Amino acid sequence: MKLYRILLKLYLAVSGIIFLLVGLLHLFRLFYQWQITIGESTVPQILSSIGFPVSTGYFLWAVWLFRKSSKERLSHVVPQQRDEGGGEGILPPQRTAR
């Protein structure tokens, strides 16, 4: 279970940083009026106007989940079940026929 928590926090940290960087690039593009040209077409600034709040929202969501994962056991994500040996298992219990 400790490995799961470490991997979850790593995932949230990495994805949060990526969304932060994308949001900052959108903000800089809007502020400095950077033009993006693909072939002969120019990408409109309105895409950065939409991309900035969306990527910033995903960044804030990742931060919120990271902080939440540090405070609670995340029992809603991975059920805490015991195996027959008394340790914690990640597999659901086997159903038996009645």
C-alpha positions as CSV (number, residue, x, y, z in Angstrom):
1,M,0.0,0.0,0.0
2,K,2.9,2.4,0.6
3,L,4.1,1.9,-3.0
4,Y,0.6,2.8,-4.2
5,R,0.7,6.1,-2.2
6,I,4.1,6.9,-3.4
7,L,3.2,6.3,-7.0
8,L,-0.1,8.3,-6.6
9,K,1.8,11.3,-5.2
10,L,4.4,11.0,-7.9
11,Y,1.8,11.0,-10.6
12,L,-0.1,14.0,-9.1
13,A,3.2,15.9,-8.7
14,V,4.4,15.3,-12.3
15,S,1.0,15.9,-13.9
16,G,0.5,19.1,-11.8
17,I,3.9,20.4,-12.9
18,I,3.2,19.7,-16.5
19,F,-0.2,21.5,-16.4
20,L,1.4,24.4,-14.6
21,L,4.0,24.7,-17.3
22,V,1.4,24.5,-20.1
23,G,-0.7,27.1,-18.3
24,L,2.3,29.5,-18.0
25,L,3.1,29.0,-21.7
26,H,-0.5,30.0,-22.6
27,L,-0.2,33.0,-20.3
28,F,3.1,34.1,-21.8
29,R,1.7,33.6,-25.3
30,L,-1.2,35.9,-24.5
31,F,0.9,38.5,-22.7
32,Y,3.7,38.7,-25.2
33,Q,1.5,38.1,-28.3
34,W,3.5,35.2,-29.5
35,Q,2.4,33.8,-32.9
36,I,2.3,30.1,-33.6
37,T,2.5,29.1,-37.2
38,I,1.9,25.6,-38.4
39,G,2.6,25.3,-42.1
40,E,0.9,28.4,-43.5
41,S,-1.8,28.6,-40.8
42,T,-1.6,30.7,-37.7
43,V,-3.0,29.4,-34.4
44,P,-5.5,31.9,-33.0
45,Q,-4.9,33.6,-29.7
46,I,-8.3,32.5,-28.5
47,L,-7.0,29.0,-28.0
48,S,-4.6,30.3,-25.4
49,S,-7.4,32.2,-23.8
50,I,-9.2,28.9,-23.4
51,G,-6.1,26.8,-22.6
52,F,-4.8,29.0,-19.8
53,P,-7.8,28.6,-17.4
54,V,-8.3,24.9,-18.3
55,S,-4.7,24.0,-17.7
56,T,-4.5,26.1,-14.5
57,G,-7.7,24.4,-13.3
58,Y,-6.1,20.9,-13.9
59,F,-3.0,22.1,-12.0
60,L,-5.1,23.3,-9.0
61,W,-7.0,20.0,-9.1
62,A,-3.7,18.0,-9.0
63,V,-2.5,20.2,-6.1
64,W,-5.8,19.6,-4.2
65,L,-5.6,15.9,-4.7
66,F,-2.0,15.8,-3.7
67,R,-2.7,17.6,-0.5
68,K,-5.8,15.5,0.1
69,S,-3.8,12.3,-0.4
70,S,-1.4,13.4,2.3
71,K,-4.2,14.0,4.8
72,E,-6.4,10.9,4.5
73,R,-6.1,7.2,3.7
74,L,-7.7,7.4,0.3
75,S,-10.1,4.6,1.2
76,H,-12.4,5.6,-1.6
77,V,-9.7,5.0,-4.2
78,V,-8.3,1.6,-3.0
79,P,-10.5,-0.4,-0.7
80,Q,-8.8,-1.5,2.5
81,Q,-9.4,-5.2,2.7
82,R,-7.6,-7.9,4.6
83,D,-6.4,-11.1,3.1
84,E,-6.5,-14.4,4.9
85,G,-3.0,-14.0,6.3
86,G,-4.0,-10.8,8.1
87,G,-2.1,-8.4,5.8
88,E,-3.7,-5.9,3.5
89,G,-4.6,-7.1,0.1
90,I,-5.5,-5.3,-3.1
91,L,-7.7,-8.0,-4.6
92,P,-11.4,-8.1,-3.9
93,P,-12.7,-11.0,-1.7
94,Q,-13.7,-14.1,-3.5
95,R,-17.5,-14.7,-3.7
96,T,-18.7,-18.1,-2.6
97,A,-21.7,-20.0,-3.8
98,R,-24.6,-20.3,-1.3
